[in-house]
Amino acid sequence: MTKMTDTEITQTLNVRMLQCKADAALVFGAGIMSGSIARRAANAFHNGEFEHIIVSGGVKIFGGNIVKTVQDTLMIAAALWPSRLSKIKTFQDFLSLQTEAEYMAAVLVKAGVPKEVISIEDKATNTEQNIKNSMGFISALGVQCLKLLTAAPMEYRAMGTARNNADLDKIDLVSEGVEALGLTWRNWDKSKDLFGKMIASLIRSEATKMDPNAAKTYIGKHAVVPNYMQEEERLLKRLRLAA
């Protein structure tokens, strides 16, 4: 099997989906990127892009077990590189002992999002659980259009996993990936500092996971290959009916 080139990875994972107003947003925790995702969710809420926010993620931002604590410490050390420091909003994004959901909820409230429009799911430890555990909130809110908001490298996975859940078949989905910590789809494979190289390695690993031709693939087990043309056709139909 031939691995994808970095250009192919960008073409596959860099989703630029049609955007429209949704009833609610499902905001996925993504470790040290969770704070950046929550700040984007707050801006989107204030811009009227959705009326309710479900934050999901049961993994602690920092630590949780010995292996993760070592990995997190190495990531923080790498982030101290002078060229990277200016890209970091706050070191709480790295050091919080809260779960991803708890931390994102706190960031949202600090940004002026009312507590009553935030639902917290703080048990999920993977994308499949993020969606499954949030279905109670989605159903109770009567959501007909749901926004999936996650870290940019995970957007493709989020859509594929959501469409693998039959409970979402009748719900229109729109996704957005948040670029964080100074890394963008234009520069992720060009970083010279250690932090950038570590993130690039994670992105390449994500691409392998989402490659339907790869061994032990995530696709086929936990997700389907996202059909963004079909998703956008559903959104356009929704917009025409609302006009």
Stockholm file with secondary structure:
# STOCKHOLM 1.0

chainA/1-243         MTKMTDTEITQTLNVRMLQCKADAALVFGAGIMSGSIARRAANAFHNGEFEHIIVSGGVKIFGGNIVKTVQDTLMIAAALWPSRLSKIKTFQDFLSLQTEAEYMAAVLVKAGVPKEVISIEDKATNTEQNIKNSMGFISALGVQCLKLLTAAPMEYRAMGTARNNADLDKIDLVSEGVEALGLTWRNWDKSKDLFGKMIASLIRSEATKMDPNAAKTYIGKHAVVPNYMQEEERLLKRLRLAA
#=GR chainA/1-243 SS CCCCCHHHHHHHHCCCCCCCCCSEEEEECCGGGHHHHHHHHHHHHHTTSCSEEEEECCSBSSCSSHHHHHHHHHHHHHHTSHHHHTTCSCTHHHHCCSBHHHHHHHHHHHTTCCGGGEEEECCCCSHHHHHHHHHHHHHHTTCSEEEEEEEGGGHHHHHHHHTTCGGGTTSEEEEEEECCTTCCTTTTTTCCSHHHHHHHHHHHHHHHHTCTTSTTCSBTTTBCCCCHHHHHHHHHHHHHHHC
#=GC SS_cons         CCCCCHHHHHHHHCCCCCCCCCSEEEEECCGGGHHHHHHHHHHHHHTTSCSEEEEECCSBSSCSSHHHHHHHHHHHHHHTSHHHHTTCSCTHHHHCCSBHHHHHHHHHHHTTCCGGGEEEECCCCSHHHHHHHHHHHHHHTTCSEEEEEEEGGGHHHHHHHHTTCGGGTTSEEEEEEECCTTCCTTTTTTCCSHHHHHHHHHHHHHHHHTCTTSTTCSBTTTBCCCCHHHHHHHHHHHHHHHC
//
